[in-house]
């Protein structure tokens, strides 16, 4: 199933989705669905720098998190 990406950008919802997923309280499908609802079109994980960046459909950077420590960087 395809997910519709919201045009409304909601970094707080992205943070919440990431935390729930990392804690095992959501499935990958739920994680993706929540991110799409928060305006995330794609995300990139940089394993060399332990960062995950979330982007909107217009390529706006919405949120960056520290993957290793599960903390927001912006």
N, C-alpha and C positions, 0 to 999 in steps of 0.2 A: 504493500500500500504506500502511496505517495503521501507526503506530508505537505500541507500548505504553510508556507513561512509567512508569519505576520509582518506587516510593515511597521508595526509599533515596536520600538526598541526598548527592552526592559532588562538592563544589566542586573538589577536585584533578583529578578526571576532566574536569570542565568546562574548566578551565584547559588541560589537555593537548589536549583536542579543539579548542579555539580556536587554540592555537599550531600544531597540525598543519594545520588548515584554512587559516590565514593564510599558512603556508609553502608551500601548494600540495601537501601530502602526503596530503590526503584529498579526496574528492569532497564535494559538498554533501549528498548522501544519507548518506554515512558520517558526516559532521559531525552531521547531524540524529539519526541512529541512536545515536551515542555520547552526545549530549546527552540523549536520551530515557532511555538507560541510566543516566545520572548524575542523573536526577530532574528534568530541565528540561522544563517544560510549555510555556513560551513565553519569548521573549527580545525585548527592545525596544532598538533602536538610536536614540540621541539624537544626531543629526548636529550640532546646535547646540553641544553640550557634548562631543562626541567620546567618548561613553560607550556601552557596551553592557551591559545588565543582564539577567541570567538568573533566571527565577522557577520555583519548584516549583508543583505543582498546587494547593497551599493558599495560593498567592501569597506564600510566603516568598522573600525575596531571597536567592539562593544565591551569586551572584558578580557583580562589576562589573569591566569592563576598559576601559582607555583604548584606543579604537579607533585613534587616530592613531599611538600609540607601542607598541601591542600589549603593554601592561603591565597587570597586575592592580591594581585600586584597592581591592578587599577580598578 
